[in-house]
Each structure stands twice: as C-alpha cells, then as structure tokens.
C-alpha cells in the first residue's frame, strides 16, 4: 500500500513580472507556474486548488470569515527500510553498549510463610528525662 504526505500552501495573490507576460492574467499564471515548478523540484505532486474558509479575529470580541485559496500537493512516503544490523560504534568511535545475556531459566521466589505484622496504630514517643527542680537549686547554691 502506498502512503503519501500532503502539503498545503497559500496560492499566490498577485502576479509577478515576467518577460512576455503583458496582462495581469499572464503575470498571475506565471506566479502559479513558478510555485508549481518549485514544489515539483522538491518531489511534490500537485493535486488540486481549494477555496476554504478561515475564521479570523476582528476586534476584541468578534470574528469574521475570510475565504482563502490554497494549493494541495502530495508526495509518496518512502517505505520503512528493513531492519539493519546495529553498529557497534558511534561515528565518533565511542563503543555502544551491548546487551548482556541473562540466565536461561528464572525461578519464581518462594511464597512468604508468615503474614506481615500490622503496623502500630500510633507512634510512641520517648520523653527526654528532666532533672528534678530541687536538684538544680541545690547545684546553684553550692
């Protein structure tokens, strides 16, 4: 199945000066021709021209609809390249990490034989020991 990518560009609004193009229609045709040739050089295939509405802000709270002419192009997307072997070094010469083979078989851990104990409902705090007031007064008098 072939896949495509699309590109939409605004159509030229006025013609360009060119040798032999005397009327406005001739100059406009030349501007379209230049655009089509430029897109064709990049691999884009012309599909169609469309006249589409474009809602744009007008003032602070209102909007207006302007009609815009656009040209639609497409080009084929290259199919995905088959898997290529991965390089062992980067272009700078730095070796890449290689996968390490693991064990051939892995055993599941044994089931837990005891149920876990419930956590305590409240934390007990140990109050720091305070010297009796009488002892501190006796030390101050001596």
N, C-alpha and C positions, 0 to 999 in steps of 0.2 A: 504494500500500500504506500503510495506516495504521500508525503507530508509537505505542507507549504507554510511559509511565514509571510505575513502581509505587512505592507507599509502604506500608510495614507498620508498624503502631502497636500497642502493647500494648492489649489490651482492658481496660476498667475492671474493677477487682476488687471494688468495693463501690458501692452506690448513693448517690445524693445526695438531700438533702431537696428536695421539690418539693410545690407545692400540689396536693392531690388524690391524691398517692402515699402510700398508707397502709401497704401491706405492703412487705417487703424486696424482693420481686419487682418491685413497681411502681417503687420507687426505683432499682433496678438497671436497669430498662428505660429510665427517664428519663436515667440517666447514659450509656447506649449511644446514646440518641436525640440527646443534646447533642453527643456526639462525632461521630456521623454527619452532623449538620447543619453542624457547624463545618468538617468536611472537605469537605462538599459546597459550601460557600460559597467554598472555595479552588479549586474545579474538580475535586476528586477524586471519582471514581465508586466506590461500594462494590462489591467483588467477592465476598468470602467471609470467613468466620472459620475460623481454623486452630488446632489444638492441636498444638504442636510441642515436641520435647524440647530441653532446654537443659542442657548439661553444665557444671557449676559446681564450683569447688574447694571441698573440705570438709577443713579442717585443713591440715597441711603436705604430705602425700603422697597423699591420696585425693581422689576426686571423686564427686559424686552427679549424678543426672539429675533435673531438675525439668521438669515439663510446663508450658508457657506458652501462654495464649490470645492470639492476635494477630488483628488485623483487616487485611485486604488491600484497598487502594484502587488505582485506576489513573486516569490522565488522558492524553488524546491529546497527543502532541508536535507542535508546530507544524511544518509542512513548511518546509524551508530556503527562505529568501527568494531570489529570483533575483538575479543579480549586479547590484549597484547601482554607478553611477559613483562613483569615489573622490573625496572632496572635495580641494580644493587648499589649504585652510587648516584648522587645528585650531579648536576652539571658542574658544580664546584669541586667535585671529588670527595665529598663527605659521604661515608658509607651510610646506607639506610638501615634501620632496624629490621631484623629478620625474625619471623615467628619462631618461638621455642616449642618443640613438640612436648605434649603433656603425657601423662600416663595413659596406657591403653585402656584400662578399666578404672572406674571410680566407684568406690563403695560408699553407700549412704551411711551417715553416722548412726550409732546405736541409739535407741529411744531413751529418753530420760526416765530413770527408775523411780525417782521421788518427785512429789509435787512441790512446786515452789512455795515457800512460806509467804504469807500475806505481809505486806509492808505494815509498819506500825501506823496506827491512826493518828497519833500526834507525836511530835518530837519532844523528848525530854531534854531540858537544858540543865546544865550543872551551874549553880550559882557560885561565884568566887567566894572563898572564905574571907570573912571580915573579922578583924581583931575586935574583941570586946572593948567598949569605950573606956572602961576602968583601967585597962592595961595601958592604954595610950596616955591617960592622965598621969599615971604613975611614972611613966618614962619621961614625961615632960618636966616633972618636979625634981627629978634626980640630976 
